Amino acid sequence: METLNIEIVNPKAKMLLLNLAEMNLINIKSDTSLSEALSKLRKKEAEILANNYIAEKVVGPASLEDCHHIAIATINKVDILVSWNFKHIVNLSRIRGYNSVDMRMGYIVLEIRNPKELIEYGNN
């Protein structure tokens, strides 16, 4: 097996990436940079989280792309996800479902709103 040939300040991070590569959870070549390796790891993490939304029946399999958007926002700890998609995203039962999965997997609660909720009107 090829070793990961990157400079990492934190040796635990290097060991984690090497272990993930050895378990074939992420595909890392010896010339992969740290940012590329972390990007692959984030993509895999988002894929797992999105699939958990589907497995927990928050939405159906046809909404996998929406689940990826939510997973990426969750993993990156965005302050607010804003969407016009009321059927699959900005929907109270769906929001509760996404956040239930997130909390069980150790993520933060994601604030999901529609754009109208963020508009500030003058004092008129």
N, C-alpha and C positions, 0 to 999 in steps of 0.2 A: 504494500500500500504506500502511495506517495504521502509525504509529509506536507503539512501546510507551511509554506515558506514565507512567513510574514513577521514583521516586528510588532509585538504587542507589549505594551507596558505591563498590563495585568496578566500574569501567567495563568490565572484561573480562566480568563476569557479564551486564551489560546487552547487550553485543555478542553474546554467546552466545545469549541469549534472542531477540534480534532476528533473528539468523541462522537459528535454528530455526524461528521464525515465518515468515520469508521462504521457507524450504525446505518449508513446509507440514508440518513434522514435529509442531508443536504449534499449536493454534489459539488465538491471543492477540489480544484486542481492545485498543483504545487505553486503555480504562478499567480494564484488568486490573491488580490489585495484584501486588506482587512475590510475596507468599505464594501467591496463586492461580496465578501463572505458574510458580512452582517446583513447586507441587502437580501441575500439568498435566505438567510435565517429568518428575517422579517417576513419575506414572502411565504415561507413555509408556515410560520406562526399564523399569519393571516388566513392562509388556506385551511389550517386546522380549526381556527376559530369560526370561520365562515361555515365550514362543514358541520360544526357543532350546532350552529343556529338551525341548520336544515334538520339535523338528527333530532333536535329537541322540538321540531315542528313549529318553530317560531314563524317560519314561512315555508313554502314548498320548494322543491328542487329547481323550479323555473326561475326562482328569485336569487340564485346563487351570486349573480353579479352584484345585486344590492347588498347581499351579505358580505361580499368582499369589501365594498365601500365602508360598511359599518365596522368590520373587523380592522381595517387599516386605520380608521379614525380612532378606534378603541386602543389599539396597540400603541399608537402615537400620542395618546392622551390629549386629543384635541379638546378645546374648551366647549365648543358647540358644533354639532353637525347640522347643517341647514339644508333642507330639501323640500321640493314641491311634491314628492312622491308620497301621497297620503295613503295609498293602498298597501305598500310594503315597508315604508320607513316611518313616516310621521303619522303614527297610528298608536293610540295609547296601549292597546293590547300587545302590539308588536314591540313597542319601546320597552314595555315591562318584560317581554320575553327575551329580547336582546340583552337587557341589563341583568336579568336573572342568570343567563348563561355566562355573561362577563364576570359577575361576582363569584359564581361557583368556580370559575377558572382563575380567579385571583386578579382580575382587571378592575379598573375603576368604573363607576357608573358614567355612561355616556349621555350627555345632554343632547337631545334631538328636538329640533324646533323647525317650524316653517318660517319662511322669510318675513311674513307679515308680523310675526311676534317680535322681530328685531327692529322694526321701523319705529323711530322716535318721531312723534308728532310735536309741533310747536305748541305753545300755550294758548293758541287761538281756539 
